[in-house]
Amino acid sequence: MKDRSTRRACIVVGRLDAIEHESGKFELVLDQGGGLTGRLDPDASDSQVLSSLQGQQVTVMGAIRFAPAGQLQFVEARRMTTRVSGDDVFGELPSTDAGKPWGALPGPSPSDDYARPRDLVGAWPGDEPVEELLALLD
């Protein structure tokens, strides 16, 4: 069966509520309420470091998996660190946002306000003859 979930790169912050050291599974209590289940990459997990993070505010970097209907499902963490003051900007969880990529800019509107390349021929700086530029300097 094909996995129809969506993954998005993310950074989330919250309190590390529980962690299973053997499997890397963890529970994160989010700032806006609710919880998020995840798994920490085995290569990134050090049991001593994870033990010190238990109950602490942490920053988790990785990918969030969304169900096809858009609900948060799971976080696949690559790294987990102690939360610092600048990490507060990651307090809001990302959403699937109808499949739009983050940072995408809207395309130009179909209006006549945009210049066509053929309209710029001869009008662009550097298109004028050298004699004309020298005459302007005199």
Stockholm file with secondary structure:
# STOCKHOLM 1.0

chainA/1-138         MKDRSTRRACIVVGRLDAIEHESGKFELVLDQGGGLTGRLDPDASDSQVLSSLQGQQVTVMGAIRFAPAGQLQFVEARRMTTRVSGDDVFGELPSTDAGKPWGALPGPSPSDDYARPRDLVGAWPGDEPVEELLALLD
#=GR chainA/1-138 SS CCCCCEEEEEEEEEEEEEECTTTCEEEEEETTSSEEEEEECGGGCCHHHHHHHTTSEEEEEEEEEECTTSCEEEEEEEEEEECCGGGGGGCSCCCCGGGCCTTCCCCCCSSTTSCCHHHHTTTSTTCSCHHHHHHHHC
#=GC SS_cons         CCCCCEEEEEEEEEEEEEECTTTCEEEEEETTSSEEEEEECGGGCCHHHHHHHTTSEEEEEEEEEECTTSCEEEEEEEEEEECCGGGGGGCSCCCCGGGCCTTCCCCCCSSTTSCCHHHHTTTSTTCSCHHHHHHHHC
//
